[in-house]
């Protein structure tokens, strides 16, 4: 960790009565920092505000958040890093009922850029097929809320480094997303990503990729995929705000794809030109 601020001041402690700690009563955003500036900021804040609306949290002062975030990111001295923004309901009494007079807690944590191998972009990754299923809760679907135990359980299923990411499914067995990424498939040149209206996280990079596909003239749609259908598609890749696009070359030990495929490569190139993630060119070896 490079630095942490709590409510605008350097600190690394919160109250044990904070509802984010006690109940997961809050939200977070993980933001790529390139050239000292948080990337895709408006979309991260849009999702944060939607989360506040659904959880009935008092919304933050977004101008203040931007000011504090950019000031903190000066610690990177122009290099790439990761900014995690956590926003909780604040300190409240016992019990689930949200107090009406809490002051939200805002936490900014700045970290160094992860050192992933360049092969994850260039040769693709292998996915572990997780047995942990995502519960369906439409009121929380799409949000980056602080209740991440499903992801913790799914990630605990493997420790072999051959698996860079895990694929998680809904209660009926339909593929939804990665443990910390979104899922895309390509069928006959058409980009497909599963719906996230019942479970899963609506990633900011997922949204960005759908927009890039539109600009490139690549047809794209949100549509459910069964696991048997996923095994037959032409290309698969995963995305998130830090990794950008990782082509997928294998799912467990049963299915393989040529990676990266042509559509995946076009989108990778467009994302590289956009410059919102550093990618392997900046030393992730």
N, C-alpha and C positions, 0 to 999 in steps of 0.2 A: 504494500500500500504506500502510495506516495504522500497523500494528504487526505484528511477528512474535515469537513465543516458541518456543524450542527447549528441550524437556525442562524446561519451567516457568520459563525465564529469558529476558529480552529478548535476542534474537540473530537473526542472519540468515545464518549460515554453518553448513554441516555438513561432516563429513569426506569427502574424496574417496573413501574406502573404504566409505562407507555403501552397503549393498546395495540400498537404494531407488534410488540414483543409478546403481549399476553394473548392476543387473539388473531394475529395476522391481519389486523384491521388497518389496511393501508395498501399502497400501490408502489411500484417501482418502474424505472426505465433504465435500460443499459444502453449507453450512447457512445458511438465511436467518436474519438477526437482526432482530427487530422489537421496538421498545421496550426495546432493550438485552438481550434474551433470545433465545438460540438456539431456533429453532422445530422442532417434530417431532423433538426430541432423542432420545427413547426409540427411535424407529424408525431413526434414523441410527446409533445405537449398536448396535442389534440387528443391522443389516446389517454394521457393522464387526466385531462379534464373530463373525458367521457367516463373514466373510472370514478372520478369524484362525484359525477352526477348519479351514477348507479349506486354507489356506496353511501350517498348522501353525506359526503365529506365537504366541508367548506373549501372551495377552490383556492389554489395558491395565487399569489401575485406573480403572474408569469413574467412580467418585466423584471421583478426582483430576482426570480430564479435565473433568468438569462444573465443578469448582471453578476450574480454570485458565481454562476457556472463558468463564465468566461474569465472572471478574475482568478478562480481556482485553477483553470486550465493553463494559466500562465506559468504554473509550476513545471509544465512539460517543456518549456523553453522551445516551443515550436515543433516538438516531436509528436509522434502518435501515442495515444493512450486511450483509456476507458474511463468514462464518467458514469457512475451509478447514482441515480437520483432516487431516493426513497422518501415517501411522503405518507405519514401516518396520522391517525386521528388525534394523537397526542396522549397525554396522561389523563386517565379517568378512573372512576371508582370501580369496585368489583362488579361483576355481572355483565351479561351480554348487552344489555340495553345501552345504546350509545348515549353518553351524557350530552347535554345540550350546550355546555359551556366550555368545551375543551379548546385548547389552542393547538393546531396541527404542528407536528414535528417535521422539519425538512432536513434531510441528511444528504450531503454530497460527498462521495468517496471517489478519489482519483487513483487509478492504478496504471501500471505500465502496460504496454500492448502485449498480448499473449504471443508467445514464440511457437507458433504452429509450423510444421514442416511444409515447405512449398509443394510437396507432392499432393497435398490435399486439394489444391486448386488444379494442378497440372495433370495428375493421374487419377484423381477421384478417391473416394473413401468407401469403406465397407460399413454397413449398418447392422447393428445387433437388433434382432426382433424381440422386443420386450414383451413380457407376459403381463406386466402391470397395465391395467386399463384406465383410461380417463373417465371419470364420472361425468354425467351430463348435468349441467346446471346453466341454463340459458341466461340467468341473471348475471353470471360471472364470466360467461364465455367470451373470449376475445381479449379480456383484460389481463394486464400484468399485475395481478394482486399478490399479496404477500403469502398466500397459502400455496406453497410449492411442494407439499409432501408427496404428491403423486410423482413429480419429477425426481425427487430424492429417492423414492422407492425404485423407480425405473432405472435411474443411473446406477443404483447399487447392484443391479443384476449382473453387471460384467466388470471385470478389472483387466481384461486382456487388451493391450494397446492396439491389437489389430482392428478393433472396433472404434472408429472415431466418433460415432454417434449412435443413438438408439432410435428405433421407430416405435411409436406408441399408437395404440388403437382405441376406438370407442368401445362401449359395452358389447356391441354386436360384432366386433372384430374388424371394423372398417379402419384402414389407415387414416390417421388424422394429421400427425406432425412428428418431428423429432423431439427428443427430450428437451433440447434448447434451440430448436430450429423449426422452420416451416418446410413442408413437403411440396415438391413440384414434380409432375410427370409430363412427358411429351409423347403424344400419339399422333402419327402422321403430320408432324409439323405444328400441331396444336398444343398449347400450354394448358395444363390442367392443375388446379390446386384444390384440395378438399375444403368444404365449407367449415366455418368455425363459429356457427351460431348456437351450438349446443355444448361444445367443449373446445379446449385448445386456446392458443394465444394468436391474436391477429397481429402478426409481426409487421413492424414498420418497413423492414427490408422486403417482406412479401409484397406490401403495397407498392413499394418503389419498383420492384421487378415487374409487376403487372403493368405499371405505367410505362416502363422501358419497353416491354413487349408491344404495347400499343404503338409506340413511336417507331418501332422497327417493323411494324406490319405483321407481327406474329399473332395469330389468333389466340385468345386466352379466355378461359372460363373457370368459374368456380363450380366444381362438380364432385360428388362423392365417388370414390374408387374402392372397390373391394380388393382384398389382398390377392386373390387369384388374378384379377385384371391388372393390378400393379405389377405383378411378376411378368406380364407379357408386353408392357409398354416399351417404347423405343429408347427413351432416356429418362433418367431420374436425377434430380439434384435437390440439395437442402440449402436453406438460406437463413441468415440472421444478420443483425446489424453490425456485428464484428467480422464474421467470416465472409460476408458477401454471399458468394455462391460456391458451394462444394459439390462437384459432380459426384454421383454415386456409381460405383462399379460393381457392388455386390450387396445382397441382402442375406444375412446369415451365411449359410453354406450352400444354399439351394438355387439362388438366382444371381446371374451376372449380367452386366450391361457393358457396352463399349463406352468408356468415359474419357474425356467429355464428348458428348455427341454434338452435332452441328448447331442445334438450337441453343444448347447450354453454352457453347463456346461463343456464339454471337452475343448472348446476354452477359457473359463474363466480360467480353470486350467493351460492351456499352457501359457496364458498371465501372470498369477501369477508367474509361474516359470521363465518367462523371466525377470520380475522385472522392467518393464518400466513404470509402474504406481504403486502407493502405494497400492490402493485397501482398502477395509474396515478393513484389519488386522492392519492398522496403526492408528486406532482411529477415523475413520469417523463415529461417532455415532449420 
